């Protein structure tokens, strides 16, 4: 478990800290976020080749949503930070965005989503930013409304950084109280740097937890799966075609589409 002295949730409320983190974003952070999103979607065990409607809790600037779109899924993202959602809008992400506090519950109709992912957000509910905040109550409100918004038989996968075993117990207890079954998957358990915690929850069913990853390689080889290199011409054309199918206004393709610009000095 990570030391509590440097944990971001102890520094400031998420709506403030996330806005600050915009200035320290990096390509390495984006790479890690994408890797964790890929693993979370893998743990959802979605039907192969079938577009699904997914919820991204704590979506931030939409990095996880980009991966969901690449995989052909439709998604809605919810986040407490207006600054992060503004960045997502500027980036023209393909999902719909909702401003909201996960501790207040999920404002969606019953059975709306085929699955849910969340990257590095759940542990924030264990921290009381206001006197009125009760972590157990906020966790139960979140899990109970999430359970309602998921289709029966679907899954929710949360990548999180638990502070200690007591925090893990608090989270899992409230999730089970809300009706979920499931448990924790720990990838790379023998590596202090690469270890990742994924809470895998089943809505309205019991399932077998996926196998953990035991190797320490976190490299992501997208091109080996037959997918286009991100930001290349083929990737851009695929993204534009997805937007056309969604009924969005897209510029016409030309010989300049996807052409790398010369650097400016």
N, C-alpha and C positions, 0 to 999 in steps of 0.2 A: 504494500500500500504506500501511496505517496505521503511525504511529510506534509503536515498541515500548515507549516509556516509560509509556504509559497503557493498555496492553493488559491486560484483566482476567485472562488466564491467567498473567500474570507477577506478579499480586498475591497469589493464594492458590489452593489446590486447588479444583476445581469444586464439590465437596460443601459446602465452607465458604462460598465466594463466592456461590453461588446462594442459599443461605439468607439471606445478608446483603442480596442484591439484592431480596428480598421487601419490604424497607422502603422501597425507592426506586422501586418499580413505579409506572407512570403510564399514563394513558389514551393518551398519545402512543406509549409503548413498546408497548402492546397493539396499537395501530393499525399500527405498523411490522411487528410480528410477524405479524399477520394478513395484511398485504400480501405479505410474503415467503412465507408459507405458501400463499397463493393462487397465487403465481408458481411455487412448487415443484410444486404439484399440476398446474398447467398443463403444466409440463415433463415430468411423468410420462406424459402422453399416454394417459390411461386411456380405456377404452371409454366412449363417451357414454351416459348414462342407465343404467349398470350399476354397482350397488354393488360395491366392492372391499374386500379385507381388507389394510390397510396397516400399516406399522411406522413409528412416530415415534421417532427416536433422539435422546436429549436432550430429552425431552418437557416437562420442567419442570413448570409448573402446569397444563399442558394447553391452552394458548392455540391452538396449531396443531391440536390434537385437536378443539377446538370447530369450527374451520373444516371439518375432515374430516367431522365429524358433520353439519354444515349441508349438505354436498354429498352426504349420503346414504351415506357410506362407514363401514365398521367398522374399528376400529383398536386397536392395542396400543402403549402408550408405555413406553419404558425410560429411566431417569435414575439418576444416581449420588447425587442429593441427596434424603435422606428428608424434609427440610423442604419442598422443592418438591412432592414427591409427596403430602405431607400436605395442602398447599393444593389440589392437584388433587382429592383425595378430598373435601375440604370444599366444593369447587365442584361436586361431583357430576358430573364429566365422564362421558361415555358410553362411553369406551374402558376397556380393562383396563390396569392399571399394573404395571410390574415394576421392582424396585430392582436396579440392576446397573451395573457399570463397563464401558463400551463397549470399553475396552482389554483386557478379559478375554474378549471375544467375545460373540456373540449366542446365548443359550441356547434356540434354537428348532429345531423339526424341519425337515428339508430340504423346500424348496418350499412353506413355510407362507404366504408373503405375496405379494400381487399387485404390491407396490411399496413403496418406502421413501422417507420424507422426513426431513430433519434441518435445523434452523434454528440457526445460530450455535453449533454444538457440535463439529464435526469438528476445528477447529484446536487444541482442548484436548489432543488426542492427540499433538501435536507438542511438548508441554512435559513435561519429566520432573519430576514432583512428588516422587518418591522416588528413592533411589540405584538401586533395582532396576528402575526404569522405563527402557525403551529405546524411544524413539518409533518407529523403524522396525519393531520387533517388535510393538509394540502396534497400530500401524496395520495390519500384515499380519494379525495375529490377528483384528482387527475386520473387515477387508474379506473375508477368506477365510470366516469364519463367516457374515457377512451374505450373501455370494454363495450359500452353501449354503441359507440360509433363504428365498431368493427363488425364485419360480417362474421357469422358463426363459422368456425373452422379456420379462421385466419390467424395470423401471428403478428406479434409486435416484438421488435428487436431494438434494444437500447445498448449502445456502447457508452460506457461510463467509467469514471475514475473514482472508485469508492475510497473514502478516507480511511476506513477501518472496518473490521468485521461487524461492529455494532451498526454501522450505517448500512451495510449490505443487508443485515437482518431486518432493519427498519423498512427498507425499500421492498424486499421480497414479502414481508408480512402484510404490508398494505396492498400489494398487488394480488396476493392470494385472497385477502379479505374482500377484494373487489370482484372476485370470481375467476381470476386467471389461474392457470396451472403453468408449469414450466420450471425453469431453473437457470443457473448461471453456466455459461460456457467461457472458459479461460483459455485463450490462445497463447502459445509460447510461455507456458507457466514457469519454465526454468530460466527465463531471461528477465532480468530486472528492467531493461530498457524496452524490450519489444512486447512485454506482457500486456494483453488487452482483455478487458472484461466485457462480456456481452450478456445482458439479461434477455433470455428468450422466453416469451410468454405466449401461451395458447389461449385463444378465446373460444369457449364453448366446446372444447375437446381436450383430450389428453394425447400427448405425442412423445416421441423419443427425441431427446436432445441430440443435436448434431455432434459429430466428432470434432474434437479440438485440433488445432494446428500445433504441431510440436516442433517444426523446423523454425529457424530464426530468420529466414529470409523474408523480407517485407517488400521485395521488388514486385512491380506490377508490369506484366508484359501484355499490354493490350493488343499489340499487333499480332501476337502469336495466336489470338483467338479469332483472327480473320476480320478484325474491326479496323476502321480507319484511324490513322494517326490523328490525334486531337489537334484541331486548328488547321489541318491540311485541307486541300481543296475538296477531297471526297467527303471529309467530315462536315465541312460547311454546307456542301450540297445536300447531304443527308438531313442536316438540321433544318435547312430551308424547306425541304420537301415535307418534313414532319409538321412544320408550321402551316404549310399550305393545306395539309389534310385537316388541320385543326381550324381552318377557316380564317387564318390570320393573313394580314397584308404583308407580302414579302416582295422585295425587289427582284426584278428579272435576272436570270443568270446571264453572265457575259463572259468573254474570254479573260476578263480581269478578276473574276470571282475567285477568291482564295489565293490570289497572287501575293507573294511576300513583298512588302514594301521596303524600299531602300531606307537605311537608317538616316536620321537627320542629325546633323552636327551643329 
